[in-house]
Amino acid sequence: MTEGITDGEHGSRTLPEVADTEALGSELAATLRAGDLVILDGPLGAGKTAMARGLAAGLGVVGRVSSPTFIIAREHRPGRPGSPGMIHVDAYRLGGLDELDALDLDTDLTSSVVVVEWGEGVAEHLAERYLRVRLGREPESEVRTAHWEWVDR
């Protein structure tokens, strides 16, 4: 376990339990502010939604966080005055940039943190700087890995 995560840092961590994925999300949330974009990528079952739950917990947003697969985007209001909300998007079923642009997520970036599952290769254009979190899962195991870094376009 690291001593905490600071803005601009990159790192990696082994996540033996789902709770570890959520805890890392909560730690990463401490570095986020309204206007930030987080792109979660990794194979099915790697822990993207668990990471989003951890980010939401760390941000203190209102509402249950579940996969937005069929909804495409869910809005979670701030839970504390002055805190950002969170827009949770699943880009898996989107047909590309045009459909993502139709969601007008860049306007939400002023007051919320936008978290996009399956967003690599699709959502980067929403911000000049974003946090990329790549999640992996070991075959036939519950152990997951996370690699994160802030990326400037």
KETOR-600392 format. One record per residue (C-alpha): residue number from 1; residue in one letter; chain; x, y, z. Coordinates in nm, 3 decimals, padded with zeros to 5 digits. Layout:
N
+-------+------+------+---------+---------+---------+
! kolpa ! pado ! dopa !       u !       v !       w !
+-------+------+------+---------+---------+---------+
!   NUM !    a !    A !       X !       Y !       Z !
...
+-------+------+------+---------+---------+---------+
REM end
This chain:
153
+-------+------+------+---------+---------+---------+
! kolpa ! pado ! dopa !       u !       v !       w !
+-------+------+------+---------+---------+---------+
!     1 !    m !    A !  00.000 !  00.000 !  00.000 !
!     2 !    t !    A !  00.132 !  00.344 ! -00.086 !
!     3 !    e !    A !  00.138 !  00.641 !  00.147 !
!     4 !    g !    A ! -00.128 !  00.818 ! -00.056 !
!     5 !    i !    A ! -00.157 !  00.949 ! -00.403 !
!     6 !    t !    A ! -00.082 !  01.302 ! -00.514 !
!     7 !    d !    A ! -00.201 !  01.491 ! -00.819 !
!     8 !    g !    A !  00.018 !  01.423 ! -01.119 !
!     9 !    e !    A !  00.146 !  01.092 ! -00.986 !
!    10 !    h !    A !  00.141 !  00.762 ! -01.163 !
!    11 !    g !    A !  00.158 !  00.422 ! -01.005 !
!    12 !    s !    A !  00.038 !  00.067 ! -00.987 !
!    13 !    r !    A ! -00.108 ! -00.161 ! -00.728 !
!    14 !    t !    A ! -00.215 ! -00.523 ! -00.688 !
!    15 !    l !    A ! -00.577 ! -00.547 ! -00.574 !
!    16 !    p !    A ! -00.651 ! -00.887 ! -00.415 !
!    17 !    e !    A ! -01.012 ! -00.804 ! -00.319 !
!    18 !    v !    A ! -01.290 ! -00.589 ! -00.467 !
!    19 !    a !    A ! -01.265 ! -00.377 ! -00.150 !
!    20 !    d !    A ! -00.903 ! -00.299 ! -00.245 !
!    21 !    t !    A ! -01.019 ! -00.171 ! -00.585 !
!    22 !    e !    A ! -01.280 !  00.049 ! -00.418 !
!    23 !    a !    A ! -01.023 !  00.175 ! -00.164 !
!    24 !    l !    A ! -00.782 !  00.273 ! -00.442 !
!    25 !    g !    A ! -01.066 !  00.456 ! -00.616 !
!    26 !    s !    A ! -01.135 !  00.648 ! -00.297 !
!    27 !    e !    A ! -00.765 !  00.740 ! -00.269 !
!    28 !    l !    A ! -00.754 !  00.855 ! -00.630 !
!    29 !    a !    A ! -01.068 !  01.064 ! -00.573 !
!    30 !    a !    A ! -00.875 !  01.271 ! -00.320 !
!    31 !    t !    A ! -00.668 !  01.405 ! -00.613 !
!    32 !    l !    A ! -00.972 !  01.496 ! -00.824 !
!    33 !    r !    A ! -01.169 !  01.817 ! -00.860 !
!    34 !    a !    A ! -01.454 !  01.944 ! -01.075 !
!    35 !    g !    A ! -01.342 !  01.948 ! -01.435 !
!    36 !    d !    A ! -01.137 !  01.630 ! -01.418 !
!    37 !    l !    A ! -01.182 !  01.337 ! -01.654 !
!    38 !    v !    A ! -01.108 !  00.979 ! -01.549 !
!    39 !    i !    A ! -01.085 !  00.707 ! -01.812 !
!    40 !    l !    A ! -01.121 !  00.350 ! -01.685 !
!    41 !    d !    A ! -01.007 !  00.077 ! -01.918 !
!    42 !    g !    A ! -00.959 ! -00.297 ! -01.893 !
!    43 !    p !    A ! -01.123 ! -00.623 ! -01.989 !
!    44 !    l !    A ! -01.464 ! -00.738 ! -01.874 !
!    45 !    g !    A ! -01.453 ! -00.819 ! -01.502 !
!    46 !    a !    A ! -01.136 ! -00.620 ! -01.435 !
!    47 !    g !    A ! -01.305 ! -00.393 ! -01.179 !
!    48 !    k !    A ! -01.401 ! -00.077 ! -01.368 !
!    49 !    t !    A ! -01.735 ! -00.039 ! -01.190 !
!    50 !    a !    A ! -01.576 ! -00.121 ! -00.852 !
!    51 !    m !    A ! -01.321 !  00.153 ! -00.922 !
!    52 !    a !    A ! -01.606 !  00.393 ! -01.009 !
!    53 !    r !    A ! -01.777 !  00.304 ! -00.677 !
!    54 !    g !    A ! -01.455 !  00.387 ! -00.494 !
!    55 !    l !    A ! -01.417 !  00.715 ! -00.682 !
!    56 !    a !    A ! -01.777 !  00.804 ! -00.593 !
!    57 !    a !    A ! -01.722 !  00.720 ! -00.227 !
!    58 !    g !    A ! -01.409 !  00.933 ! -00.218 !
!    59 !    l !    A ! -01.589 !  01.222 ! -00.386 !
!    60 !    g !    A ! -01.884 !  01.181 ! -00.148 !
!    61 !    v !    A ! -02.147 !  01.184 ! -00.422 !
!    62 !    v !    A ! -02.511 !  01.087 ! -00.368 !
!    63 !    g !    A ! -02.666 !  00.766 ! -00.500 !
!    64 !    r !    A ! -02.581 !  00.403 ! -00.557 !
!    65 !    v !    A ! -02.312 !  00.351 ! -00.819 !
!    66 !    s !    A ! -02.372 !  00.064 ! -01.058 !
!    67 !    s !    A ! -02.272 ! -00.008 ! -01.413 !
!    68 !    p !    A ! -02.437 !  00.239 ! -01.650 !
!    69 !    t !    A ! -02.421 ! -00.016 ! -01.934 !
!    70 !    f !    A ! -02.777 !  00.025 ! -02.060 !
!    71 !    i !    A ! -02.830 !  00.381 ! -01.933 !
!    72 !    i !    A ! -02.501 !  00.500 ! -02.091 !
!    73 !    a !    A ! -02.455 !  00.783 ! -01.837 !
!    74 !    r !    A ! -02.561 !  00.835 ! -01.475 !
!    75 !    e !    A ! -02.536 !  01.162 ! -01.288 !
!    76 !    h !    A ! -02.447 !  01.157 ! -00.917 !
!    77 !    r !    A ! -02.504 !  01.483 ! -00.733 !
!    78 !    p !    A ! -02.251 !  01.621 ! -00.485 !
!    79 !    g !    A ! -02.300 !  01.499 ! -00.131 !
!    80 !    r !    A ! -02.127 !  01.796 !  00.030 !
!    81 !    p !    A ! -02.150 !  02.168 ! -00.043 !
!    82 !    g !    A ! -01.867 !  02.278 ! -00.268 !
!    83 !    s !    A ! -01.784 !  01.922 ! -00.377 !
!    84 !    p !    A ! -01.806 !  01.807 ! -00.737 !
!    85 !    g !    A ! -02.069 !  01.570 ! -00.865 !
!    86 !    m !    A ! -01.979 !  01.267 ! -01.074 !
!    87 !    i !    A ! -02.097 !  01.168 ! -01.421 !
!    88 !    h !    A ! -02.046 !  00.794 ! -01.470 !
!    89 !    v !    A ! -02.043 !  00.684 ! -01.834 !
!    90 !    d !    A ! -02.016 !  00.345 ! -02.001 !
!    91 !    a !    A ! -01.873 !  00.398 ! -02.350 !
!    92 !    y !    A ! -01.885 !  00.027 ! -02.441 !
!    93 !    r !    A ! -02.212 !  00.051 ! -02.634 !
!    94 !    l !    A ! -02.140 !  00.389 ! -02.791 !
!    95 !    g !    A ! -02.080 !  00.386 ! -03.163 !
!    96 !    g !    A ! -01.786 !  00.624 ! -03.146 !
!    97 !    l !    A ! -01.701 !  00.990 ! -03.097 !
!    98 !    d !    A ! -02.026 !  01.125 ! -03.243 !
!    99 !    e !    A ! -02.241 !  00.941 ! -02.989 !
!   100 !    l !    A ! -02.009 !  01.041 ! -02.705 !
!   101 !    d !    A ! -02.021 !  01.404 ! -02.819 !
!   102 !    a !    A ! -02.402 !  01.387 ! -02.823 !
!   103 !    l !    A ! -02.393 !  01.335 ! -02.444 !
!   104 !    d !    A ! -02.239 !  01.686 ! -02.401 !
!   105 !    l !    A ! -02.007 !  01.558 ! -02.130 !
!   106 !    d !    A ! -01.762 !  01.842 ! -02.182 !
!   107 !    t !    A ! -02.023 !  02.080 ! -02.038 !
!   108 !    d !    A ! -02.046 !  01.858 ! -01.725 !
!   109 !    l !    A ! -01.673 !  01.891 ! -01.673 !
!   110 !    t !    A ! -01.718 !  02.235 ! -01.518 !
!   111 !    s !    A ! -01.904 !  02.107 ! -01.210 !
!   112 !    s !    A ! -01.839 !  01.733 ! -01.203 !
!   113 !    v !    A ! -01.576 !  01.466 ! -01.235 !
!   114 !    v !    A ! -01.654 !  01.261 ! -01.547 !
!   115 !    v !    A ! -01.568 !  00.891 ! -01.515 !
!   116 !    v !    A ! -01.580 !  00.692 ! -01.839 !
!   117 !    e !    A ! -01.566 !  00.312 ! -01.839 !
!   118 !    w !    A ! -01.434 !  00.162 ! -02.164 !
!   119 !    g !    A ! -01.326 !  00.515 ! -02.254 !
!   120 !    e !    A ! -00.975 !  00.468 ! -02.388 !
!   121 !    g !    A ! -00.956 !  00.567 ! -02.753 !
!   122 !    v !    A ! -01.292 !  00.746 ! -02.729 !
!   123 !    a !    A ! -01.308 !  00.998 ! -02.444 !
!   124 !    e !    A ! -00.962 !  01.156 ! -02.436 !
!   125 !    h !    A ! -01.074 !  01.453 ! -02.644 !
!   126 !    l !    A ! -01.305 !  01.570 ! -02.362 !
!   127 !    a !    A ! -01.017 !  01.724 ! -02.164 !
!   128 !    e !    A ! -00.662 !  01.844 ! -02.216 !
!   129 !    r !    A ! -00.554 !  01.639 ! -01.914 !
!   130 !    y !    A ! -00.707 !  01.320 ! -01.777 !
!   131 !    l !    A ! -00.643 !  01.038 ! -01.533 !
!   132 !    r !    A ! -00.610 !  00.704 ! -01.711 !
!   133 !    v !    A ! -00.664 !  00.394 ! -01.497 !
!   134 !    r !    A ! -00.592 !  00.060 ! -01.662 !
!   135 !    l !    A ! -00.730 ! -00.238 ! -01.476 !
!   136 !    g !    A ! -00.642 ! -00.601 ! -01.529 !
!   137 !    r !    A ! -00.748 ! -00.934 ! -01.389 !
!   138 !    e !    A ! -00.533 ! -01.241 ! -01.356 !
!   139 !    p !    A ! -00.678 ! -01.547 ! -01.531 !
!   140 !    e !    A ! -00.890 ! -01.770 ! -01.308 !
!   141 !    s !    A ! -00.829 ! -01.540 ! -01.010 !
!   142 !    e !    A ! -00.998 ! -01.257 ! -00.827 !
!   143 !    v !    A ! -00.667 ! -01.068 ! -00.808 !
!   144 !    r !    A ! -00.671 ! -00.749 ! -01.010 !
!   145 !    t !    A ! -00.409 ! -00.490 ! -01.094 !
!   146 !    a !    A ! -00.434 ! -00.118 ! -01.150 !
!   147 !    h !    A ! -00.196 !  00.116 ! -01.330 !
!   148 !    w !    A ! -00.278 !  00.486 ! -01.326 !
!   149 !    e !    A ! -00.127 !  00.799 ! -01.468 !
!   150 !    w !    A ! -00.220 !  01.156 ! -01.549 !
!   151 !    v !    A ! -00.196 !  01.216 ! -01.922 !
!   152 !    d !    A ! -00.159 !  01.551 ! -02.100 !
!   153 !    r !    A ! -00.292 !  01.553 ! -02.456 !
+-------+------+------+---------+---------+---------+
REM end
